[in-house]
Amino acid sequence: MSYPDFIKAFPAIDVPFPEDVVQTSVVQSEAGLVAFFTFLKDMELPMHSHGAQWGTVVAGEIELTIGSETKIYRAGDSYSIPAGVEHGAQIKAGARVIDVFEEADRYPIKA
């Protein structure tokens, strides 16, 4: 099941990956950013760091490395990434993830 139409109608964010790889919808406030990701193709998310992030896998599978620990996360699994901790992932096509960022401006909203 995909996200409902009202979520898909939220604005998209400008991520450094093509829309045929990942689709996005977001809700932004002064306190943070909630992003709904749909991955259409397998992709690698290189190691990087930023403010705190919490996420949950809605569908599919991701292999996420947080610091020095690598785990497979599947539907229903959640993760928490402390601010400044390096992390990266191998994401399978068909995965859907909701990520919450403490930085409201983590990604710019597409015009």
N, C-alpha and C positions, 0 to 999 in steps of 0.2 A: 504494500500500500504506500502510495506517495503521500507527501504532505497535503493537507487540505488546500483548496483553491485560495482561501483567504490568507494563508501563510505564503503561498507562492506569489501572491499579489503584493507582499511587502517589498520594499526597495531591495535591490541587489547591492553588493559591495564590490569594490574594485580589488580583486585578488590577482596575484601574479600567475594565474593559470587560465587557459582558454575556457570559454563557456561550454565547449563540447567535452570538457574533462570534468568540470565542477560547476554546479549551479548553486546560487546563494539567494537567501532572503534574510532580512535582518529587522530587528527592532532595536532602536537606539534610544538611550536616555542620557542624562548628565552623569548617571551613576555607572553606566556600563553598556555593553553591546551583547545582544543575543543573536547568534547566527545559526541558521538552518542550512546545512550543507547536503547536497545530493551529488554523489560521485558517479559519473557516467562511464569512466574508464579507470583502470588501475593507474595509480600515480604514486610518486614518491614526494613526500614533504620533507625537504632538507632540515637538518638540525638548525635550530634558531632559539631565541629567547625573547621574552617581553614580560609584561605584567602578568598577574595571576590569571589562570584560566581553569574553568571547570567544564567538563563535557560528558555527554552520554551517547552511546551508540544506539540508534533507533532501529537500524537494520544493517545487515551485512557484517563485515569484519575489517578491523584495522589492527596492524601491528605497530604499537606505539612504544617508543623509547623515551623515557623520562629520566634525565640524568644518565645513570649507568644501568638502569633496569629496563628491560624490554619484555612486554607482555602482549598477548593477543586479547583484544577486546571484541566482544560480540554483542548482539542486541540485548539490551538490559544492563550492560556493564557501564559503569561510570568511572571517571578519572579526575584527578585534581593535580594541576601543575602549579607549583609555587612560583611567585614572581622571580624572574631572573634565571630559572632553571632551564638548561638546554633540553630541547625535545624535538623529535621528528617522527615520521610515520611512513609506513607502506600501507596504502589504502586500496582496498579491492573495489572494483567496479560494482555498483549496486549499493554501496554503503550509504547510509544516511546518518548524520551526526548533528547534534545540537551542541554548540559551544557557547559558553558565557565568558566574556572577557571583562576584566575589571577596568580596562581602558576603553572609554566610550569612543575614542577615535582610533582604535586599533586598525581598522580598515576604513577608507573613505567610502561614503555612500555614492553609488553611481548616479549621475544626473539624469 
